[in-house]
């Protein structure tokens, strides 16, 4: 069966709803190759009021427009994050809602359990969930027009975990609590739970058993009071339901947030994971969603992708990420985020904003097509897998001591403690990764699922719709049914262990050696490289690169200093000759009360995602001459709007170069850095194409066009044109004025059809697209462009998205830019005769 991928845009609705603007963005996303959207109110300003009649009326029109252009439409079930509060209305109507926890207080005589609570909506409160469903899900059902509701594909729920979704164990050592678990314990196991609570924190007789029981009961409470009711509602009204949890990276990390992802996703019609950052993570958590989907007979699995990947995401990184997930059976991708309006908050809101605000957004149709074509050649994972891995979720529960988890990274579960429970968790992940790298098609389950749902039929272990002939028990599995392994062996099932799986699977691997049905992505890459090696490089005469067309505009960010009264000030140094020839435009991403340059007010008018004002030479009176006679200084002052952004992202734009008074030096293989300071100068001779950052375009967000003459021989067949010595996110190639298409790393190759060029002198033009990081930053973060970017990194505040050894204040004296340039020869690769 051919694998087919679907791409949805996580459409962040963060501004007032305007039908024309919404529809234009739908057109843009469809033109970019996206199959649909997840409509996601996020920092929504309540205009029209969320879940009001006027809101539903306008959203209905948007949905119907999406239907008319063939776009799928999902609805994110909350205004913000996490799901379950109806934009705050649940708590307003039920102020008695509480989130509760228990913690261990050490005392001289040993210690005692302390109970705590706060006013908040708890996911363990079924009545709160019922109200949430009434306000949100029934609100959409009855508020949208029947035709619009009919086109809604499904609902997306986000990171609903114990209590209000904000984990407390990693921060305080406390654990979630709900009084209803007492009766559940009594009913299921007999006896009283309250006297046993100290065993959740301290050693004692049967402590491991009590912990496993407690965490499984708490997991059930979450499933029964949130996930099951939402799933039942969606099934009743014929809608898909997707959701991902928090802390999916390994079982120990999952525990204090939601107990077990494998258990919770059983109730989700389209199981999902949250695949964050820019680069592929471990191979464990994508398998969670795919395994549950296949075992439960669902249509497929979904991933929310690249949240916080940063503005430095390139087509190459995007491709690698999607193919990694597709290789694990993920078929639907919700691309995080596409901001409805790119204000300052949106620039910093777990960027990037794709496709709408990437410098290389025009490449998306080609990019998605190529990803889909490559994924279609990946192994088909629909067939029964060769191996079932049982991960020790219950075993981790049994050894979990809350205070030991404090300090673990709340983003990805790194910095797990050196304890037995954490070791079992990480060992299970390493086992899954080793098996995946071996090319073995494996799926996952856990102890409880196997005990509850496993049955042997025809010599195979069946869980739901899947059948397995081999089962591997990861180290640390804890069985309530202690005879399960013996019964599986007696039934003819191969039961493997972490120490013998390689030898036991050897025969399987040898049998599969001649079968190409399951191959790794590395093998596919090797085949591509082999094809290149078999092709012939055609020797051609060519000139050097010259810059044929400068960017439509250049820009430099303003670095504000904030006074005690909130007033903002920034200075700009510029060559005096510049003001005589080039008007400057000031662009702010958010409204301010006033903007002055050297004390003179400028008139701001709306433009795109912000506001702009022109400053011309006639406004130069009163500028400050610096010690160097040809350099002057402009002082820009802004008063933020009383109810607006206190420090709006702002730029000066125009046809100038941005020069640094200190040299740009290489930071790493991708970035340059400089101390500055910067000054604006006139565009004079064409810049050096090999280093456009040092040539004056470190913050540019528009392409630069380079060209050269190449003397091509006559070729009767199509060929491949390959760029070398290139630093960019993407490039668009034309031959003799005829568009050839987009290319990007690592191969930087464009297919040139036969007859697309003439023999002899040919002009090849290349539009170089800079990294979007160069436009939006954070330019002065200590690491420059990181693979994980949070809002705090724009503020210079160390947080969980930073490396552990980063300084507490992450704003550096260095400015960073990703390299941009073109210097190498063109290679013409012709297929072998």
Helices and strands as residue ranges (DSSP letters): E 6-13, H 19-31, E 36-41, H 53-68, E 72-76, G 86-88, H 89-93, E 98-105, E 112-119, H 126-132, I 133-137, H 138-143, H 146-151, E 152-158, H 169-172, E 175-177, H 180-189, G 194-200, H 207-222, I 223-227, H 228-236, E 240-244, H 251-258, H 261-264, G 265-267, E 270-275, H 285-295, E 301-305, H 315-326, E 330-339, H 344-347, G 361-363, H 364-375, E 387-391, H 393-399, G 402-405, H 420-437, E 442-446, H 447-453, E 455-457, E 460-463, E 466-468, E 470-473, H 484-490, E 494-497, H 501-504, H 506-512, H 521-534, E 536-538, E 541-542, E 546-549, E 554-557, E 561-562, E 568-575, H 576-579, E 584-588, E 592-597, E 600-602, E 605-607, E 610-615, G 617-619, E 624-625, E 631-640, E 650-654, E 656-660, E 665-666, E 671-674, E 678-682, E 704-712, E 719-722, E 726-727, E 730-735, E 738-743, E 749-752, E 760-769, H 773-776, H 791-795, E 815-818, E 821-822, E 827-830
